[in-house]
Amino acid sequence: MSEAILEVVVTSAEEARAAVEGGADRLELAAHMEADGMAPSLTEFVRTREAVTVPLRVMLRDKGGFQAADLDKLRATADGLRAAGAQEFVLGFLTPDGALDLPAVRAVLDSIPGCRWTFHRAVDHAADRTAVRRAIDGLPGLDTVLSAGSVTGVAAGLPTLLEEADRHGEPGYTMAVMAGGGLEAEHVPLLRARGVHAFHVGTAVRYQGWDSPVDRAAVHRWRHLVDAARKDAD
């Protein structure tokens, strides 16, 4: 059984330090979490990168959300972050009718050649998630799909996540699945037992939602949880 990965959403260098001290393996850096996460400022990326040494995935998203509102600006943002040392990213775009916007995805990828990245929860908002998964399979650098299995979160999407975990290795299902979006402690052992080894938390490690900072002790509890679930799965 693979080692479990705990990824924590952070919005600042200070939160990044707290998350790592609590046991996070990887961070997702984003801004404006009240809007589901936007690309961070270049200044905050540099501060955060200097503060921690764990892998840091940077959100590439604008006010269009799962649609790219200004693709040229997004590419310029990606160029700037890459030049400043960013090596891992989070992105994913849909058309207005919920299909994969492959031209937009490829355009942004052209700005971050050689980088690893996560296709984020756009898959949960797709009109046909199977079609999206098959279309992104094999894109350069893609190694993770972040999903709750449902628009409303893991509580509703758990059956989908478990079913997709069973399809690992099939076309469209070769990437690692990272479970996140309303993830709760009770979901972890079930997912771990089916081979899901990556977990993504944001508000779960904050006591008052996005208005409160990452709590190191809460991250530590999640670290213990995912490690214990791994042992049980073994």
C-alpha positions in Angstrom: 0.0 0.0 0.0 1.4 3.4 -1.0 2.2 6.1 1.6 -0.7 8.4 2.1 -0.3 12.1 1.0 -1.9 14.8 3.0 -2.3 18.1 1.0 -3.4 21.2 2.8 -4.8 24.4 1.2 -2.9 27.5 2.3 -3.2 31.2 1.5 0.0 32.5 3.0 3.5 31.7 4.1 2.3 31.7 7.7 -0.3 29.1 7.0 2.2 27.1 5.0 4.5 26.9 8.0 1.6 25.8 10.3 0.5 23.1 7.8 4.0 21.7 7.5 4.6 21.7 11.2 1.3 19.8 11.5 2.5 17.1 9.1 1.3 18.2 5.6 3.2 16.5 2.8 2.2 18.9 0.1 0.5 22.3 -0.1 -1.9 24.0 -2.5 -1.4 27.8 -2.5 -4.4 29.9 -3.6 -6.0 33.2 -2.9 -9.6 34.4 -2.4 -10.9 31.1 -1.0 -14.3 32.7 -0.5 -14.5 32.5 -4.3 -13.3 28.8 -4.3 -9.6 29.8 -4.9 -7.8 32.0 -7.3 -4.2 32.4 -8.4 -2.1 33.8 -5.6 0.0 36.9 -6.0 3.6 36.6 -7.1 4.7 38.1 -3.8 2.8 35.6 -1.7 4.1 32.7 -3.8 7.7 33.9 -3.2 7.1 34.3 0.5 5.5 30.9 0.7 8.2 29.1 -1.3 10.9 30.6 0.9 9.0 29.5 4.0 8.7 25.8 3.4 10.5 23.0 1.5 7.6 20.6 0.8 6.0 20.4 -2.7 3.9 23.5 -3.4 1.1 23.4 -6.0 0.0 26.8 -7.2 -3.6 27.5 -8.3 -4.1 28.9 -11.8 -7.6 30.2 -11.8 -9.3 33.5 -12.3 -12.7 35.1 -11.7 -14.1 32.8 -14.4 -13.8 29.9 -12.0 -14.0 26.6 -13.9 -14.1 28.7 -17.1 -11.1 30.8 -18.1 -12.3 34.5 -18.0 -9.1 35.9 -19.4 -6.8 33.3 -20.8 -4.1 35.7 -21.8 -3.9 37.1 -18.3 -3.8 33.5 -16.8 -1.0 32.6 -19.1 0.9 35.8 -18.0 0.3 34.8 -14.4 1.6 31.3 -15.1 4.7 32.7 -16.8 5.4 34.9 -13.9 5.0 32.2 -11.3 7.1 29.8 -13.3 9.9 32.3 -13.7 9.8 32.9 -9.9 10.4 29.2 -9.3 7.0 27.5 -9.2 7.2 23.9 -10.4 3.8 22.4 -9.6 0.3 23.8 -10.4 -3.4 23.2 -10.1 -5.7 24.0 -13.0 -8.6 22.8 -15.2 -11.2 24.5 -17.4 -14.6 23.7 -18.8 -16.7 25.2 -21.5 -20.0 26.9 -20.6 -21.9 23.7 -21.4 -19.7 21.6 -19.0 -17.3 20.0 -21.5 -13.5 20.0 -21.1 -12.0 23.2 -22.5 -9.0 21.5 -23.9 -7.7 24.5 -25.8 -7.6 26.6 -22.7 -5.9 23.8 -20.7 -3.3 23.3 -23.4 -2.7 27.1 -23.6 -1.9 27.3 -19.9 0.2 24.2 -20.0 2.3 25.8 -22.8 3.3 28.4 -20.1 4.5 25.7 -17.6 6.4 23.1 -19.6 7.9 20.3 -17.6 5.7 21.0 -14.6 3.6 18.5 -12.7 0.0 19.5 -12.1 -3.4 18.6 -10.7 -6.7 18.8 -12.6 -8.9 20.3 -9.9 -12.6 19.9 -9.1 -13.7 21.1 -12.5 -14.2 17.3 -13.1 -17.0 17.4 -10.5 -18.8 20.2 -12.4 -18.5 18.5 -15.8 -21.5 17.4 -17.8 -19.8 14.1 -18.4 -17.0 13.4 -15.9 -16.0 10.2 -17.7 -15.5 12.0 -21.0 -13.4 14.7 -19.2 -11.2 12.1 -17.5 -10.5 10.3 -20.7 -9.8 13.6 -22.5 -7.2 14.7 -20.0 -5.5 11.3 -19.6 -2.0 11.6 -21.0 -1.7 15.4 -20.9 1.9 16.3 -20.2 2.7 16.7 -16.5 -0.7 15.6 -15.2 -0.4 13.3 -12.3 -3.4 14.0 -10.0 -7.2 14.5 -10.3 -8.7 16.3 -7.3 -12.3 15.3 -6.9 -15.1 15.0 -4.4 -17.1 12.8 -6.7 -19.9 15.3 -6.6 -20.5 19.1 -6.9 -21.7 19.1 -3.3 -18.8 17.3 -1.7 -17.5 13.9 -0.7 -20.5 13.0 1.4 -22.6 12.8 -1.7 -19.8 11.8 -4.1 -18.2 8.9 -2.1 -19.8 6.1 -4.2 -18.5 7.7 -7.3 -15.0 8.0 -5.9 -15.0 4.4 -4.8 -16.3 3.2 -8.2 -13.6 5.2 -10.0 -10.9 3.9 -7.6 -11.8 0.4 -8.7 -11.2 1.5 -12.3 -7.6 2.6 -11.7 -5.4 1.8 -14.7 -8.2 2.0 -17.3 -8.1 4.8 -19.9 -9.1 8.0 -18.1 -8.2 6.5 -14.7 -4.4 6.2 -14.8 -3.9 9.4 -12.7 -3.8 9.4 -9.0 -7.1 10.5 -7.3 -6.9 13.0 -4.5 -10.1 13.1 -2.5 -11.1 16.5 -1.4 -14.0 18.9 -1.1 -16.0 18.4 2.1 -13.8 15.5 3.1 -14.6 14.1 6.5 -12.7 11.8 8.8 -15.1 8.9 8.3 -14.4 8.9 4.6 -10.7 8.3 4.8 -10.6 4.6 5.9 -13.2 3.7 3.2 -11.2 5.5 0.5 -7.9 4.2 1.7 -9.1 0.6 1.6 -10.0 1.0 -2.1 -6.5 2.4 -3.0 -7.0 6.1 -2.7 -3.9 7.4 -1.1 -4.1 11.2 -1.4 -6.3 13.5 0.7 -6.9 17.3 0.4 -8.2 19.4 3.2 -9.0 23.1 3.6 -11.7 24.2 6.0 -11.3 20.9 7.9 -8.1 22.3 9.4 -9.6 25.7 10.2 -12.0 26.2 13.1 -14.0 29.1 11.6 -13.9 28.4 7.8 -11.7 30.4 5.5 -11.8 33.4 7.7 -9.6 31.6 10.2 -6.0 30.4 9.7 -4.7 26.9 9.4 -4.5 25.2 12.8 -1.4 23.1 13.2 -3.0 20.8 15.7 -5.9 20.1 13.3 -3.4 19.2 10.5 -1.7 16.9 12.9 -4.9 15.1 13.7 -5.5 14.6 9.9 -1.9 13.4 9.6 -2.6 10.8 12.2 -5.9 9.9 10.6 -4.5 9.2 7.1 -1.5 7.3 8.5 -3.8 5.1 10.7 -6.1 4.5 7.7 -3.1 3.3 5.7 -2.1 0.8 8.4 -5.6 -0.5 8.6 -5.7 -0.9 4.8 -2.5 -2.8 4.9 
